[in-house]
Amino acid sequence: MSDFLQQLALAAPLFALVLVGYLLSRFGRWPADVSAALSKFVFGVALPALLFRLMTGLAALPPVDARLLIAYFGGCLLVFVIGRLAAHFAFGLDGVGQSVFALGGIFSNNVLLGVPLARAALDEGAMPSVALILIFNSLLLWTLVTVSVEWARHGALSLRGFGNTARSVLTNPVVASILAGSVFGLIGGRLPAVVDAPLRLIGDAAAPLALIVLGMGLAEYGVGQGWRAGAAITALKLLGQPAIVWLLAWMLQLPPLETQAVVLLSALPVGINVYLMSREFRSMEGAVATSMVLSTALAAVTTPLALSLVR
């Protein structure tokens, strides 16, 4: 119980910043352009600066057990299958709707919420594990749902769709900064003080700004449409995924730090990218928007609880 309260105390200020962003956007009458510009700065500058600077010290950080990829993405695959079956039998959705429903159960808000939470609840030694998952997360999960949707629509796979996904992932500033920082650190590069100091100052602002941006984004979506499916996605995401990922990590006998990292990331709420995918495929928009808001609110308690149980 004391460990849960400790994790809750660590997470509470972070979720409070999400609430600040939500209230500013919802009741502060801030124009939408402010949220869009701030989001662009966070994704394009602040978070890349934080992750690049962190990964330049990769050689000095503890080594990562690569089996965490099997635990995390193996768990994602199992939950995706469960999600598709649940969407079919419980809600009677077609193949596209099943795919979007299942994606909501596995695609976490790893960047905006995962990076700040990992730094607060774990320590800097866990960041290489988090970064390794971030590198593969979008590529593998977006490819999975793209293949699922293409198969549902046409009964065939699309190499063009996979190519577009790979290109968008590799040119993503967050992924590019992780890769560039890792290469720089592994070859023994050292940042001069005139470069390191500005990167550190920008990186220090990344976490609070990311959480405020998350809250602003949530204010754009309403709760109510497709609430039954939204609640089911939330349960699958906050309960099903962390339980299955932890089980795989236990079976693989992952070290404690890697286990805590994969469980933390799997216990995060539904990511905004799921809503973008639902818009692209024109399916489940209301249910996904509901699941995003609902899962983020509940994760303020369930994510610290999952981490305390693993510990």
Sequence and secondary structure as in RCSB ss.txt:
>XXXX:A:sequence
MSDFLQQLALAAPLFALVLVGYLLSRFGRWPADVSAALSKFVFGVALPALLFRLMTGLAALPPVDARLLIAYFGG
CLLVFVIGRLAAHFAFGLDGVGQSVFALGGIFSNNVLLGVPLARAALDEGAMPSVALILIFNSLLLWTLVTVSVE
WARHGALSLRGFGNTARSVLTNPVVASILAGSVFGLIGGRLPAVVDAPLRLIGDAAAPLALIVLGMGLAEYGVGQ
GWRAGAAITALKLLGQPAIVWLLAWMLQLPPLETQAVVLLSALPVGINVYLMSREFRSMEGAVATSMVLSTALAA
VTTPLALSLVR
>XXXX:A:secstr
 HHHHHHHHHHHHHHHHHHHHHHHHHHS   HHHHHHHHHHIIIIIHHHHHHHHHTTGGGS    TTHHHHHHHH
HHHHHHHHHHHHHHHH   HHHHHHHHHHTT B IIIIIHHHHHHHS GGGHHHHHHHHHHHHHHHHHHHHHHHH
HHHHSS  HHHHHHHHHHHHT HHHHHHHHHHHHHHTT    HHHHHHHHHHHHHHHHHHHHHHHHHHTTS S T
THHHHHHHHHIIIIIHHHHHHHHHHHHT  HHHHHHHHHHHTS B HHHHHHHHHHT SHHHHHHHHHHHHHHHH
HHHHHHHHHH 
